Amino acid sequence: MKRFVIPVLAATVAVLGVSAQTAAATAASSPTPLAKTTPATKPSSATATAGVRPAAVSYPPLRLEIGRTPEGRQIRAVRQGDPKATKVLVVLGQMHGNERQAPLVVSVVRRLVTRPGTAVWTIMTMNPDGAARGWRYNAAWIDLNRNFPTSGRYLGGLSGAWAWTQPETRAVA
């Protein structure tokens, strides 16, 4: 799990501009507070705003059904952050149903606070049928990572007859 979480958090830090300390704190516990506690003495008006960053604009998460599986289960995506973002990160938690730890990465990323101009799209799982059974393949016995056009493996069998044959791969494309 550590080998997978660290690159995803590093990518999140790079794309969103979140500090490494904030990402590490978020991964270890609850969301990092936006402000530190106030000092015991009251600061002057000149020093009260010194070094204070503008608060991140809060956008409500957008939750969408982006597709359905062969057995009718929903594939859902959540957008957090700026709807007009110029920097966008997409995090897919689980492609194979037997990757039980992968959705934890999405849970961590969803707790991060985005900065203005950034957004994160997260998909907990693109294979809810496989997750329900705890197996790698979808309900049609297709290995979904082999069903994208970049895999080059369209010989039938576990990859499908050609690219995009499965509703799950079309949903996340």
N, C-alpha and C positions, 0 to 999 in steps of 0.2 A: 504494500500500500504506500509506503513512504516514497518509493521510487516514482510512483505515479502522481502523488499529491504535490511533491516539491516542484516538478516542472509546471504543473497547472498553476500553482500559486505564483511561481516566477513569471509566467506569462501574464497572469492577472496584474501583478505588480508593474510589469513593463507596459502593458497596454493602458491600464487605467491610471497609472501614476500614483498608486497607493504605496505608502511606505512599506518596506519589508517588515518593519516592526509591527505595523498595523495588521499586515497579512498574517504574520506569525501569531499575534495575539488573537486574531479572529479564529484562526485554525485551532488554537488551544482552548478557547473559552467562548464566552458570549461576545457580542459585537463590541468593538472598542468604543469607549465614550468619545464624543466629539470634542469635549472641552475638559480641561483639567479642573481640579477643585480650586475654589477661590482662595487667595492668600488670607492670612489672619488679619493683616492690616489693609485698610481700604486704599486702593491705588488712586493717584490723581487722574483727572480726565485725560491728561496727555499720555500717561503711561497705560491707561486702561485699554487702549486699542493697539498699543505697540505689539507687533508680532502676532496679531490675531488674524487668522485667515478667514476669508468670507465663508459663511456656513454653506455647505453643499445644499443645492436646491433639491427638495424632496419631490420626486415624482411617484405617483402610485404605481405599483407593479401592473403590467399588462399581462393577463393570462389568456392564452389562446389554445384552442384545439387545432393542431396542425394536421391531423390525420387520424385514421383508424386502422387497426390491425386486421388481419384476415378473420379473427374471431370477434371483431367489433370493439376491442378495447381502445380507449382514447390515447393518443400521443399528444402530450401537452408541452407547450413552451411558455416560458415566463421571461418578459423583458423587464429589466430593472434599469433605471437611469433615464437619461435624457432621450426623449423620443426623436430629437433631431441631432443625435450624436454623430460626431465625425470619427470617433474611435469606438469600434464595436468588437466585443469579444463574444464568441459562441463557445459554450461548454456543453459537451455531450457526456452525460454521466455513464450510461450503460448502453452498449450496442449488443452485447451478447447477454442472454438471460442469466447465465451462470456467473457473471461478474458482480457478485453481491456487494463488494466494497465500493464500486464505482459511483453509485449515487451519493455516497458520503462527500465526494468532491463537490458535487453540485450543492449540497447542503452548506458546505463551507463557503463556497463562492457566493451563494445567495445572502449570506450574512455580511458581506463586504459592502461598504458604502462607496458608491460611485461618485466621481467628481463631475462638475458641469462639463458637458461636451462628450461624455462617455456613456456607454450602455453595455449591459451584459445580457445576452440571451442564454438561458439555460434550459436544457431538456434532461429531465431526470432519467428517463429511459426511452429509447426508440423501439424497444422490443418487449412490451409488457406481456405478450403471450409467452415468450421464452422465460421471462422473469417469473411468471406464475408457475411454470413447471420446473424452473431451476436448470434449464438446459441452454446450450449455446445458440440453437437455431430458433427461427420463428415458427409459427404454427404450420407453415407450408414446408418445413424442413429446409429452409434456405439460410445459409450463413450470410448475414446481411452485409458484412464488410466486403464480401466478394460480389455484391450486387450493384456496386457503384461503377461508373464508366472507367474509372482510373485503375480498377483491379486487373482488367484485361483477361479475366477468367470466365468466359461465357460459353462453357461447353456443356451446359445442362447440369444436372445433379445438384450439388449443394450450393452452387453459385447462381442458379437460375439460367434460363435459356439465353437471356441477354440482359443488359443493364436496365435498371429501373423497373424490373418486373414486379417488385414487391412494394406494397403501399408504404411500408416503413421507410424505405430508401427515398421514395418520392416525397414523403412528408418532410424529411430533414434537409432535402436539397435546396 
